[in-house]
Amino acid sequence: MIVQFRKQNTAYPDLTPNQHYVVIGIEADDFRILNDAGRPFLYNASLFEVVDSTEPDDWVAEIGEDGERYAYPLPLNAVGFFEDFFDGKKRAIVAFWQVVNHQLAAASETV
């Protein structure tokens, strides 16, 4: 899935207007993307226009109790995965970059 940041927003200095970003996952309807600093943060989906809605085949999708959507590749779908990643746990960091590098390579073939 590829999205484009709509417009300059001082609340999001780590995103570039009109820049395309690969969605790494969806969490409570927010998009997790690599921002301009290379960090995998969550952003409200309304900040973006969807350029390519194709989701990778390996995403595990779920609907939450309030109808919100969650979708991640299986290795990133474990409860607490991103807490481990941001805590610097090596196993999470290695798994994250393996998955993301694969997603970025696949996305580059579609653009």
Sequence and secondary structure as in RCSB ss.txt:
>XXXX:A:sequence
MIVQFRKQNTAYPDLTPNQHYVVIGIEADDFRILNDAGRPFLYNASLFEVVDSTEPDDWVAEIGEDGERYAYPLP
LNAVGFFEDFFDGKKRAIVAFWQVVNHQLAAASETV
>XXXX:A:secstr
 EEEE S  TT TTS TT EEEEEEEETTEEEEE TTS EEEE GGGEEEEE    TTEEEEE TTS EEEEEGG
G STTHHHHHHTT HHHHHHHHHHHHHHHHHHHHH 
